[in-house]
Structures are given as C-alpha cells and as structure tokens.
Amino acid sequence: MRIGYAISHPDVADVLNRVRQPFNTNMPAQAAALAALEDRGHLGRSVQMNTIGLNQLADGFKHLGLNFITSIGNFMTVDMGCEAAPIYDALLREGVIVRPLANYNLKEHLRVTVGSREQNERCLDALEKVLGMRSR
C-alpha cells in the first residue's frame, strides 16, 4: 500500500490537486495509514528504523565518495557526479529500483528510498558494483 499527504494552504492544495497523479489512494490504504498513525509503538519503531536506514545510506554514499542531500524523510537524493540515467539502468539490471530525477532537472541525481538494513545493503552493494564497472 502507498499513502501520502500534504498539509498546506488551500491555494497550494488547489495547485497540487491539478498536477497530482490521476489516481488517489484507495480506502484500504487510507484506513491502514490512520491505524498506523494511531499505533504509537509502530510509529516509534518506524521512525527509528527510518533513521537507522538514513544513516546506513549516508555512510554508504560517503564510502562511495558520493554527495547527497541530507534527509529526514524516507528517501535520500544522491548526486552521481555524472548523468544518472546509465547508472539507473545498470541498477535495474542488478534488480535494484531507484528513481531517476531528470524530470526534476536533476539529471545527475537518483532518489533512493530507505528500506530494511538488508535492502539498503543490497542497494549499496549494487551501486558499488555498478560504479566499479563504470570506472573500467
């Protein structure tokens, strides 16, 4: 399930509504999100896991010599230092899905979502492999 929300001025909400994707979240996703927000233990564990994941990714990007935008969200934006599209394609071939950001005028950047410790490690390992392959 996927859920998202915005807290904004009505004028901003109007603009967001005009440019949003064509499908809103469904009722089961909305009910699950409300239940998750009411479960303080789950919420605390989720925040803790996300913080650990952000730190793991930041350490991994530093190890690879990559710059990134510090985040408090559930993803990080990493600067590949070159056009990111070929790296994105190579990561897909490794079974790792990230998001290219060329549509946001960030052609050298990828968005990496925080996952579990194992998923983050797999992403960083694949990125190291792909970057190693590029330098040859």
N, C-alpha and C positions, 0 to 999 in steps of 0.2 A: 504494500500500500504506500501511497505517496500523499503527502499533505503539505500545504504551505499556507501562509497567511501574511497579511500586511496590516500594520497599524499606521494610518495616515490621515491627512486632511482629506475631506470629501473631494476636493478638486483633484488631488493626486490619485485617489481611488478611481475617479472617473477616467483619468488617462490610463491607469493600469488596466482597467476593465476593457478599454478599447484595444489594447495591444497584447492582452493575455492570449495564451494558447486557447484553441477552440473548446476544449473540454474542461469543465470544473472537476474538482474532486467529487467522488461519489459518497453516498450516505454512509456506507460501512467505514470508509476511511475517516470521515468526519467523526463518527461515533468512537472509533478506535483512538483518534487523536485526543478527544475530550477525556476519555477514560485514562489515557496515558498521562495527561496533564494533571489529573486528579490523584494519581498514584505517586505520592511524594518519594517513596523508595525507588521506584522505577525511574523517576525523573532524575534523582540524585545519581543513580548508577549510570544513567545515560550521559549526563554531563561529565561525570568522572571518566567514563570510557572515551568520550569525545576528546577531552583534554589530554588524556594519555596518547590517543591517536594523533592529535595535532603535534604533540611533542615528538612522537616517533617519526612522523613525516618530516618535520622541521630538521631533526637530527640527520635523517637520511638525505635530505636535499643538501644540507651543509656538507655532508660526507662526499656527495657527488659534485660539490662545487657549484651548486645551482642557487640562484637568488629566488626568493619567494616573498609573497605578501603575507605578513603575519596575520593570523586569523583567529577569531573567536567563534566562528561558525562551524559548519560540519564539512568544510572543504578548504583546500588551500589553492592558491594560484601560484604556479611556479613558472619562472622565466627560463626557457630552454636555451637562451642565448643565440638562437638561430630560428629559422622558420620551424614551427612546431608540427606542421601537418605530417611530414615524413616520420617524425617520432611517434605521433598519434597512430599512424598506420602500422608502424612496427610493433607498438604496444598491443594493438588489436591482434596482430599475428601471434603474439605471446599469450593471448587470452586475457589481456588487461584492458578494461574500458575506462578511459578518462574522457574529458570533454575539451575539444579544441576551442579556442576563444577568438578565432579570426573574425567571427561575426561581430565581436565587440571591439574591433580594431586592435586586438592584442594577438597579432599573428605569431609572436614568439612565445606565447604562453599556453599552458594547459591547466585545466581545473581538475584537481584530484580530490575525490570525496574521501572522507575519513571512513575507514572500515574497522574490522576487528584487527587485533595485533597480527594475526596470520595474513589477512588480506593486505594490510599495509606493507608487511614484509614482502609479500609476493609482488606487489606493485613496485616497490623499491628495487627488488632483485631484477625484475624485468626491465626497469628503467636503466639500471646499471648495465645490464646486458646490451640493451639497445644502444646506449650511449657508447659503450665499448666497441660495438660493431661499427658505429658511425666513424670512429676515430681511425679505423684501419684504412 
